[in-house]
Amino acid sequence: MALDDVSQMPVDENTVTRFVTDLVRGFNTHDPDLFTSVMTDDVVFEHSGAPTTLYGRGQVGGYYTTVWTAIPDLTLELADGPFFHPRAPRVSFAWAAAGTHTGPLDPPGLAPTGKDVEFDVREIIEFRGGLASHVRVSTDMAEFARQIGALPARGSVGERAGARMQRLQMKASRRR
């Protein structure tokens, strides 16, 4: 459903309460079947940390299994919301996630660091028949990468060196 398509009825509070309960329980127990049970079979799942859009429960469960392997104590809790769209079956949430990066994260192929991570997650979910049919998840992946040491800290010598290298690369590419 397009963001401006308001042809369907808004989702009710009881549906969303059940959704949140089952989603959080599935996420926090790292149970891909329970986690995806709140989604349609043909769910479209866009995640800023995923290498591509995920289609269907199987792909979503598979993606999160890799995340839970990388961060085996990863938990999710509702930080704010739900926020209901007044004329469409759409709800948004703010979540807080935390855990320790003790396993490989593949893709993209990051080795375990043993570092604690905490990050905010923003989510917009469209519902069909009481289940999530289109999910958009956004989190600051650069901040996550900084927390595990894959990117240099803000304002650090490493960040400034990376910016200098990028400027030199752009300068060289304009000469070609």
C-alpha positions in Angstrom: 0.0 0.0 0.0 1.3 3.4 -0.9 1.8 5.9 1.9 -1.0 8.1 0.6 -3.4 5.2 0.1 -6.0 5.5 2.8 -8.7 3.2 1.3 -8.5 0.7 4.1 -9.9 1.1 7.6 -7.5 2.1 10.4 -6.2 -0.6 12.6 -7.7 -0.9 16.1 -5.9 -0.7 19.4 -6.6 -4.4 20.4 -4.9 -5.6 17.2 -1.9 -3.5 17.8 -1.7 -4.5 21.5 -1.6 -8.2 20.5 0.9 -7.4 17.7 3.3 -5.7 20.1 3.0 -8.4 22.7 3.7 -11.2 20.3 6.4 -9.3 18.3 8.4 -8.4 21.5 8.1 -11.9 22.9 9.2 -13.5 19.6 12.1 -10.9 19.3 13.3 -11.3 22.8 13.2 -15.1 22.8 14.8 -15.1 19.4 12.0 -17.3 18.0 11.7 -16.5 14.3 8.4 -18.3 14.0 6.8 -16.4 16.8 8.4 -13.2 15.7 7.0 -13.5 12.1 3.6 -14.9 13.2 2.4 -11.3 13.4 3.2 -10.8 9.7 1.4 -11.8 6.5 2.9 -14.6 4.5 3.8 -12.1 1.8 5.1 -9.4 4.1 7.4 -6.8 2.5 10.1 -5.9 5.1 12.5 -2.9 4.5 15.2 -2.7 7.1 18.0 -0.1 7.0 20.5 -2.8 8.2 19.4 -5.5 5.8 21.3 -5.9 2.5 18.0 -5.9 0.5 14.3 -5.7 0.9 13.0 -8.9 2.5 9.9 -10.7 1.2 7.9 -13.2 3.2 8.1 -14.6 6.7 11.0 -16.9 5.7 13.3 -14.2 4.6 12.4 -12.0 7.6 13.0 -14.9 10.1 16.3 -15.8 8.3 17.5 -12.2 8.5 16.7 -11.9 12.2 18.3 -15.3 12.9 21.6 -13.8 11.6 21.1 -10.7 13.8 20.4 -12.8 16.9 23.5 -15.0 16.1 25.6 -11.8 16.1 24.0 -10.3 19.2 22.6 -13.3 21.2 21.3 -11.3 24.1 19.6 -8.7 21.9 16.4 -7.3 23.3 13.8 -5.0 22.2 11.4 -2.8 24.2 8.8 -0.3 23.2 10.1 3.2 23.8 7.2 5.3 22.4 4.0 4.8 20.6 2.1 3.2 19.0 1.1 6.2 16.9 -2.0 5.4 14.8 -2.7 6.9 11.4 -6.2 8.4 11.6 -7.5 7.1 8.2 -5.3 4.1 7.3 -4.2 0.8 8.7 -0.8 2.2 9.6 1.0 2.5 12.9 4.4 3.8 13.9 6.6 2.8 16.9 9.9 3.8 18.5 11.8 1.0 20.0 15.0 0.6 22.1 17.3 -2.3 21.4 20.4 -3.4 23.4 22.8 -6.4 23.5 26.4 -7.5 23.1 28.0 -8.2 19.8 29.6 -11.6 20.5 28.9 -13.4 17.2 29.7 -12.8 13.5 27.4 -10.4 11.7 27.0 -11.7 8.2 26.3 -9.9 6.0 28.3 -7.8 5.9 30.9 -10.1 7.5 31.8 -8.3 10.7 33.8 -10.3 13.3 32.5 -10.4 16.9 33.8 -7.5 19.1 32.3 -8.2 22.5 31.1 -4.6 22.6 27.7 -3.6 24.1 25.4 -1.9 21.7 22.3 0.3 22.3 20.3 1.8 19.5 17.0 3.3 18.6 14.7 1.8 16.1 11.9 3.6 14.2 9.2 1.5 12.5 6.2 2.1 10.3 3.9 -0.9 9.9 1.0 -1.3 7.5 -1.6 -3.9 8.5 -3.8 -6.2 6.4 -6.2 -8.5 8.1 -4.8 -7.8 11.5 -1.2 -8.7 10.5 1.8 -6.6 9.4 1.9 -6.6 5.6 4.6 -3.9 5.0 7.2 -3.0 7.6 9.8 -0.2 7.3 12.5 -0.3 10.0 15.1 2.4 10.3 18.0 2.6 12.7 21.3 4.5 12.6 23.6 1.9 11.2 26.6 4.3 11.3 26.1 4.7 15.1 25.8 0.9 15.4 29.1 0.6 13.5 30.8 3.1 15.8 29.7 1.2 18.8 31.2 -2.0 17.6 34.4 -0.3 16.4 33.7 -0.7 12.6 33.7 3.1 12.2 35.8 5.6 14.1 34.2 7.6 16.9 32.7 11.0 16.0 35.3 13.8 16.0 38.2 11.3 16.3 41.5 11.3 14.5 40.2 8.3 12.5 37.1 10.1 11.4 39.1 13.2 10.3 41.6 10.9 8.4 38.7 9.2 6.7 37.2 12.5 5.6 40.6 13.6 4.2 40.8 10.4 2.3 37.3 10.9 0.9 38.2 14.4 -0.3 41.4 13.2 -1.9 39.5 10.4 -3.7 36.9 12.9 -5.0 39.6 15.3 -6.1 41.3 12.5 -8.0 38.1 11.3 -9.6 37.3 14.8 -10.9 40.7 14.9 -12.6 39.9 11.7 -14.6 
